[in-house]
Amino acid sequence: MKCRIQKCLAVAALAGVASLAHAQSSVTLYGRVVGGLTYQSGIYDSTKNTSGHVWRVAGNDWGTSFLGFKGVEDLGGGLSAVFQLEGGFDASQGEALSFNRRATVGLKGSFGLLKLGKEMPLSDAVWALDPAGQQTMGSATLVKGRNWLKQSNMIYYETPNLGGLSGFVMTSLGEQAGSNTASRTDGAALTYAISGVELRLIYDVMRDAQSSYSNLYTYSKHLVLGGTTTLGGVKLFATYEQLSAPNVTSGPDKAKQYWLGARYQVSSPLTLIGAAYRTTLNNNGGSANLFMLGAEYSLSKRTLLYASVGRVMNKGAASFPVFTDTTGPAAGGAQNGVYAGIAHSF
């Protein structure tokens, strides 16, 4: 009788553990702080018709500083509830932190992943194709940040991985009364990854308040096709990118960008980066070439030193800066840029 009671208690205890396991949840705090020194030459002042250079203490040239929280709860039957909150900041300014990068909640299961909120899936997809990892000298520079996107009011669905093939679709609602398309972004991506080779197709459209494609770098159609392959310690990158804004009334309404690059892991702590980017614009918009070299040296799993140097050379009417979202040279001019610093992740 005593043995039977013990067995019943054991069964009850196991049932209780199983019930607790069903309700298991976890929350993770993570982040990164980046700080460095930056030099930029050839900054053109149109009011004075002069050019000069500047030194800056900068926080986000190699990568963004951010603080985040993410969590998952096991709902049973292979279904989980997930959330993520992530805010970027500039360590050089110590500016106020908000969840300006990611703020999502959703469900994940055998069907894939469904989430709502604010996210940057299109930017993440391009990041995977950029040898510079979307540093401020990288794939975003010659498209004026058009592929550095954050989507608010977003509905997102990601497929499960099927033999190396996966993808996502998303819409960022414009929430304009009387129109389902005004101020709305739609996008999709497909990824095929197998045996060290990864191919990606990305397409998105961003519309203005009149549902038009009126600005090449703000409201336009955007296509990216690229891939990577890993050969030993070398990862090679090649990508084609195209922008189109058919409702532009003057100036360029099409831009094409190509890039090639590599990341070479020389040793366990040291990685070298080399990349070349070229953009061309129609309607006499000119062209530009950007070349960058970089190095990353890991002092530990969480702390690394970085250094990057680059040069942009414009032709014709083009005046792209060497760093994304900074002031460029005079039309047809060139700029040099250098930055170095330290990044710590936790």
PAKETI-868285 format. One record per residue (C-alpha): residue in three letters; chain; x negated, y, z negated. Coordinates in pm, whole numbers, m for minus. Layout:
BEGIN
SITE,Ala,A,X,Y,Z;
...
This chain:
BEGIN
SITE,Met,A,0,0,0;
SITE,Lys,A,m283,233,m94;
SITE,Cys,A,m451,158,240;
SITE,Arg,A,m134,245,427;
SITE,Ile,A,m105,576,244;
SITE,Gln,A,m468,661,333;
SITE,Lys,A,m400,578,697;
SITE,Cys,A,m92,801,698;
SITE,Leu,A,m292,1085,541;
SITE,Ala,A,m568,1038,798;
SITE,Val,A,m316,1048,1084;
SITE,Ala,A,m157,1360,935;
SITE,Ala,A,m498,1525,899;
SITE,Leu,A,m589,1447,1261;
SITE,Ala,A,m254,1585,1375;
SITE,Gly,A,m325,1901,1177;
SITE,Val,A,m671,1938,1334;
SITE,Ala,A,m521,1885,1679;
SITE,Ser,A,m259,2149,1605;
SITE,Leu,A,m527,2395,1495;
SITE,Ala,A,m738,2318,1803;
SITE,His,A,m436,2400,2020;
SITE,Ala,A,m426,2744,1866;
SITE,Gln,A,m800,2806,1878;
SITE,Ser,A,m900,3156,1983;
SITE,Ser,A,m1222,3353,2003;
SITE,Val,A,m1323,3714,2046;
SITE,Thr,A,m1668,3818,2170;
SITE,Leu,A,m1835,4156,2128;
SITE,Tyr,A,m2090,4231,2402;
SITE,Gly,A,m2264,4525,2560;
SITE,Arg,A,m2572,4688,2705;
SITE,Val,A,m2764,5009,2643;
SITE,Val,A,m2983,5152,2920;
SITE,Gly,A,m3216,5449,2898;
SITE,Gly,A,m3489,5582,3124;
SITE,Leu,A,m3662,5868,3300;
SITE,Thr,A,m3573,5975,3655;
SITE,Tyr,A,m3740,6188,3924;
SITE,Gln,A,m3566,6314,4238;
SITE,Ser,A,m3722,6535,4509;
SITE,Gly,A,m3581,6741,4793;
SITE,Ile,A,m3257,6857,4627;
SITE,Tyr,A,m3108,7120,4858;
SITE,Asp,A,m2946,7440,4728;
SITE,Ser,A,m2729,7571,5013;
SITE,Thr,A,m2667,7907,4844;
SITE,Lys,A,m3041,7983,4831;
SITE,Asn,A,m3145,7767,5129;
SITE,Thr,A,m3420,7613,4917;
SITE,Ser,A,m3512,7266,4797;
SITE,Gly,A,m3660,7151,4469;
SITE,His,A,m3717,6850,4247;
SITE,Val,A,m3583,6753,3907;
SITE,Trp,A,m3676,6527,3613;
SITE,Arg,A,m3396,6374,3407;
SITE,Val,A,m3355,6155,3103;
SITE,Ala,A,m3098,5918,3251;
SITE,Gly,A,m2891,5630,3122;
SITE,Asn,A,m2727,5462,3417;
SITE,Asp,A,m2967,5457,3713;
SITE,Trp,A,m3072,5091,3685;
SITE,Gly,A,m2735,4985,3544;
SITE,Thr,A,m2445,5109,3337;
SITE,Ser,A,m2447,5117,2959;
SITE,Phe,A,m2127,4959,2828;
SITE,Leu,A,m1953,4814,2525;
SITE,Gly,A,m1692,4543,2556;
SITE,Phe,A,m1468,4290,2389;
SITE,Lys,A,m1330,3976,2547;
SITE,Gly,A,m1118,3699,2407;
SITE,Val,A,m944,3375,2487;
SITE,Glu,A,m671,3176,2312;
SITE,Asp,A,m600,2812,2390;
SITE,Leu,A,m224,2783,2445;
SITE,Gly,A,m235,2410,2514;
SITE,Gly,A,m179,2208,2827;
SITE,Gly,A,m481,2365,2996;
SITE,Leu,A,m333,2716,2967;
SITE,Ser,A,m520,3005,2802;
SITE,Ala,A,m443,3367,2728;
SITE,Val,A,m734,3602,2807;
SITE,Phe,A,m814,3969,2757;
SITE,Gln,A,m1106,4203,2818;
SITE,Leu,A,m1179,4561,2717;
SITE,Glu,A,m1496,4731,2848;
SITE,Gly,A,m1607,5092,2849;
SITE,Gly,A,m1907,5251,3015;
SITE,Phe,A,m2109,5540,2875;
SITE,Asp,A,m2426,5737,2941;
SITE,Ala,A,m2680,5673,2666;
SITE,Ser,A,m2870,5991,2753;
SITE,Gln,A,m2564,6202,2664;
SITE,Gly,A,m2404,5984,2398;
SITE,Glu,A,m2070,6065,2556;
SITE,Ala,A,m1739,5942,2416;
SITE,Leu,A,m1653,5582,2497;
SITE,Ser,A,m1323,5477,2657;
SITE,Phe,A,m1222,5153,2825;
SITE,Asn,A,m1287,5304,3168;
SITE,Arg,A,m1426,4989,3331;
SITE,Arg,A,m1202,4701,3228;
SITE,Ala,A,m879,4672,3028;
SITE,Thr,A,m693,4354,3122;
SITE,Val,A,m474,4082,2979;
SITE,Gly,A,m369,3763,3154;
SITE,Leu,A,m325,3389,3175;
SITE,Lys,A,m572,3127,3299;
SITE,Gly,A,m504,2765,3388;
SITE,Ser,A,m523,2503,3659;
SITE,Phe,A,m335,2745,3888;
SITE,Gly,A,m620,2999,3864;
SITE,Leu,A,m628,3337,3687;
SITE,Leu,A,m357,3605,3673;
SITE,Lys,A,m425,3935,3498;
SITE,Leu,A,m300,4292,3481;
SITE,Gly,A,m456,4624,3384;
SITE,Lys,A,m771,4802,3497;
SITE,Glu,A,m1058,4613,3659;
SITE,Met,A,m1334,4633,3922;
SITE,Pro,A,m1315,4305,4117;
SITE,Leu,A,m1403,4460,4454;
SITE,Ser,A,m1714,4625,4309;
SITE,Asp,A,m1814,4297,4143;
SITE,Ala,A,m1781,4116,4478;
SITE,Val,A,m2012,4367,4651;
SITE,Trp,A,m2253,4358,4355;
SITE,Ala,A,m2316,3989,4426;
SITE,Leu,A,m2436,4080,4778;
SITE,Asp,A,m2666,4366,4679;
SITE,Pro,A,m3033,4279,4609;
SITE,Ala,A,m3054,4593,4393;
SITE,Gly,A,m2750,4484,4192;
SITE,Gln,A,m2579,4816,4272;
SITE,Gln,A,m2842,5031,4111;
SITE,Thr,A,m2804,5400,4188;
SITE,Met,A,m3039,5326,4481;
SITE,Gly,A,m2850,5046,4649;
SITE,Ser,A,m2548,4944,4851;
SITE,Ala,A,m2331,5229,4721;
SITE,Thr,A,m2574,5509,4808;
SITE,Leu,A,m2511,5542,5183;
SITE,Val,A,m2133,5502,5148;
SITE,Lys,A,m2105,5765,4873;
SITE,Gly,A,m1984,5517,4615;
SITE,Arg,A,m1698,5379,4829;
SITE,Asn,A,m1781,5022,4720;
SITE,Trp,A,m1814,5124,4352;
SITE,Leu,A,m1443,5085,4281;
SITE,Lys,A,m1234,5067,3967;
SITE,Gln,A,m866,4980,4010;
SITE,Ser,A,m599,5098,3766;
SITE,Asn,A,m238,4971,3754;
SITE,Met,A,m374,4645,3892;
SITE,Ile,A,m216,4305,3952;
SITE,Tyr,A,m483,4043,4020;
SITE,Tyr,A,m477,3675,4111;
SITE,Glu,A,m786,3453,4145;
SITE,Thr,A,m773,3102,4287;
SITE,Pro,A,m937,2800,4126;
SITE,Asn,A,m1264,2685,4283;
SITE,Leu,A,m1186,2425,4550;
SITE,Gly,A,m1503,2253,4666;
SITE,Gly,A,m1703,2576,4659;
SITE,Leu,A,m1426,2792,4807;
SITE,Ser,A,m1259,3057,4590;
SITE,Gly,A,m1096,3394,4635;
SITE,Phe,A,m879,3666,4493;
SITE,Val,A,m607,3909,4595;
SITE,Met,A,m521,4229,4413;
SITE,Thr,A,m307,4538,4438;
SITE,Ser,A,m344,4865,4251;
SITE,Leu,A,0,5027,4251;
SITE,Gly,A,22,5396,4340;
SITE,Glu,A,337,5441,4133;
SITE,Gln,A,471,5715,4363;
SITE,Ala,A,850,5752,4371;
SITE,Gly,A,994,5695,4717;
SITE,Ser,A,691,5508,4856;
SITE,Asn,A,548,5162,4797;
SITE,Thr,A,217,5244,4969;
SITE,Ala,A,128,5600,4861;
SITE,Ser,A,m192,5615,4649;
SITE,Arg,A,m211,5235,4655;
SITE,Thr,A,m513,5006,4692;
SITE,Asp,A,m492,4649,4821;
SITE,Gly,A,m780,4408,4849;
SITE,Ala,A,m883,4046,4890;
SITE,Ala,A,m1203,3844,4896;
SITE,Leu,A,m1313,3493,4988;
SITE,Thr,A,m1630,3326,4859;
SITE,Tyr,A,m1789,3002,4971;
SITE,Ala,A,m2081,2883,4761;
SITE,Ile,A,m2265,2553,4798;
SITE,Ser,A,m2625,2430,4768;
SITE,Gly,A,m2787,2769,4708;
SITE,Val,A,m2592,2945,4985;
SITE,Glu,A,m2314,3196,4917;
SITE,Leu,A,m2096,3367,5180;
SITE,Arg,A,m1849,3646,5104;
SITE,Leu,A,m1575,3824,5298;
SITE,Ile,A,m1423,4132,5132;
SITE,Tyr,A,m1151,4362,5264;
SITE,Asp,A,m962,4646,5099;
SITE,Val,A,m761,4954,5188;
SITE,Met,A,m722,5275,4985;
SITE,Arg,A,m443,5519,5078;
SITE,Asp,A,m387,5882,4980;
SITE,Ala,A,m66,6032,4839;
SITE,Gln,A,80,6042,5192;
SITE,Ser,A,m7,5673,5256;
SITE,Ser,A,m278,5786,5502;
SITE,Tyr,A,m645,5700,5553;
SITE,Ser,A,m761,6059,5541;
SITE,Asn,A,m1116,6046,5399;
SITE,Leu,A,m1391,5809,5503;
SITE,Tyr,A,m1534,5769,5153;
SITE,Thr,A,m1216,5801,4948;
SITE,Tyr,A,m910,5685,5142;
SITE,Ser,A,m1012,5435,5405;
SITE,Lys,A,m1021,5075,5528;
SITE,His,A,m1322,4879,5405;
SITE,Leu,A,m1472,4552,5531;
SITE,Val,A,m1775,4366,5394;
SITE,Leu,A,m1924,4044,5531;
SITE,Gly,A,m2243,3907,5380;
SITE,Gly,A,m2429,3625,5222;
SITE,Thr,A,m2720,3510,5010;
SITE,Thr,A,m2946,3208,5009;
SITE,Thr,A,m3193,3091,4746;
SITE,Leu,A,m3521,2931,4851;
SITE,Gly,A,m3729,2838,4549;
SITE,Gly,A,m3796,3156,4355;
SITE,Val,A,m3672,3386,4635;
SITE,Lys,A,m3312,3497,4686;
SITE,Leu,A,m3241,3656,5027;
SITE,Phe,A,m2954,3896,5101;
SITE,Ala,A,m2792,4015,5428;
SITE,Thr,A,m2469,4217,5458;
SITE,Tyr,A,m2262,4418,5705;
SITE,Glu,A,m2020,4685,5581;
SITE,Gln,A,m1769,4897,5776;
SITE,Leu,A,m1552,5195,5682;
SITE,Ser,A,m1265,5335,5889;
SITE,Ala,A,m1037,5634,5825;
SITE,Pro,A,m813,5674,6133;
SITE,Asn,A,m624,5972,5992;
SITE,Val,A,m932,6195,5952;
SITE,Thr,A,m874,6516,6148;
SITE,Ser,A,m1237,6617,6204;
SITE,Gly,A,m1585,6475,6159;
SITE,Pro,A,m1677,6108,6132;
SITE,Asp,A,m1394,5858,6091;
SITE,Lys,A,m1608,5543,6108;
SITE,Ala,A,m1925,5433,5929;
SITE,Lys,A,m2128,5114,5950;
SITE,Gln,A,m2386,4999,5698;
SITE,Tyr,A,m2628,4707,5715;
SITE,Trp,A,m2868,4585,5453;
SITE,Leu,A,m3137,4323,5403;
SITE,Gly,A,m3323,4243,5086;
SITE,Ala,A,m3478,3993,4851;
SITE,Arg,A,m3528,3919,4483;
SITE,Tyr,A,m3846,3726,4404;
SITE,Gln,A,m3898,3572,4062;
SITE,Val,A,m4275,3585,4039;
SITE,Ser,A,m4278,3433,3692;
SITE,Ser,A,m4035,3368,3410;
SITE,Pro,A,m4034,3732,3293;
SITE,Leu,A,m4108,3917,3622;
SITE,Thr,A,m3872,3974,3916;
SITE,Leu,A,m3956,4191,4218;
SITE,Ile,A,m3689,4353,4439;
SITE,Gly,A,m3708,4488,4792;
SITE,Ala,A,m3422,4620,5005;
SITE,Ala,A,m3349,4827,5316;
SITE,Tyr,A,m3012,4991,5391;
SITE,Arg,A,m2902,5168,5709;
SITE,Thr,A,m2583,5360,5783;
SITE,Thr,A,m2457,5514,6108;
SITE,Leu,A,m2160,5749,6154;
SITE,Asn,A,m1962,5826,6469;
SITE,Asn,A,m1860,6170,6600;
SITE,Asn,A,m2212,6311,6563;
SITE,Gly,A,m2221,6235,6190;
SITE,Gly,A,m2583,6121,6202;
SITE,Ser,A,m2751,5825,6034;
SITE,Ala,A,m2968,5742,5734;
SITE,Asn,A,m3213,5477,5614;
SITE,Leu,A,m3276,5395,5249;
SITE,Phe,A,m3571,5185,5133;
SITE,Met,A,m3620,5077,4772;
SITE,Leu,A,m3861,4862,4571;
SITE,Gly,A,m3801,4755,4214;
SITE,Ala,A,m3934,4543,3932;
SITE,Glu,A,m3777,4393,3621;
SITE,Tyr,A,m3984,4252,3335;
SITE,Ser,A,m3806,4063,3056;
SITE,Leu,A,m3955,4113,2712;
SITE,Ser,A,m3695,3868,2579;
SITE,Lys,A,m3361,3718,2682;
SITE,Arg,A,m3193,4046,2588;
SITE,Thr,A,m3448,4321,2657;
SITE,Leu,A,m3613,4414,2985;
SITE,Leu,A,m3819,4693,3135;
SITE,Tyr,A,m3728,4821,3482;
SITE,Ala,A,m3880,5046,3746;
SITE,Ser,A,m3754,5139,4094;
SITE,Val,A,m3880,5368,4368;
SITE,Gly,A,m3703,5465,4689;
SITE,Arg,A,m3687,5701,4985;
SITE,Val,A,m3392,5807,5200;
SITE,Met,A,m3446,5951,5549;
SITE,Asn,A,m3156,6125,5723;
SITE,Lys,A,m3110,6207,6090;
SITE,Gly,A,m2878,6452,6262;
SITE,Ala,A,m2599,6589,6044;
SITE,Ala,A,m2641,6329,5770;
SITE,Ser,A,m2758,6444,5427;
SITE,Phe,A,m2729,6140,5199;
SITE,Pro,A,m2913,6161,4865;
SITE,Val,A,m3156,5893,4749;
SITE,Phe,A,m2935,5834,4440;
SITE,Thr,A,m2560,5769,4459;
SITE,Asp,A,m2341,6064,4356;
SITE,Thr,A,m2621,6321,4339;
SITE,Thr,A,m2709,6623,4555;
SITE,Gly,A,m2876,6536,4884;
SITE,Pro,A,m3135,6711,5099;
SITE,Ala,A,m3059,6951,5384;
SITE,Ala,A,m2904,6786,5691;
SITE,Gly,A,m3158,6556,5853;
SITE,Gly,A,m3388,6574,5550;
SITE,Ala,A,m3548,6319,5319;
SITE,Gln,A,m3562,6255,4947;
SITE,Asn,A,m3777,6045,4715;
SITE,Gly,A,m3657,5894,4390;
SITE,Val,A,m3816,5710,4099;
SITE,Tyr,A,m3677,5581,3773;
SITE,Ala,A,m3801,5357,3495;
SITE,Gly,A,m3676,5258,3154;
SITE,Ile,A,m3551,4989,2920;
SITE,Ala,A,m3227,4795,2898;
SITE,His,A,m3107,4595,2598;
SITE,Ser,A,m2809,4358,2615;
SITE,Phe,A,m2623,4207,2323;
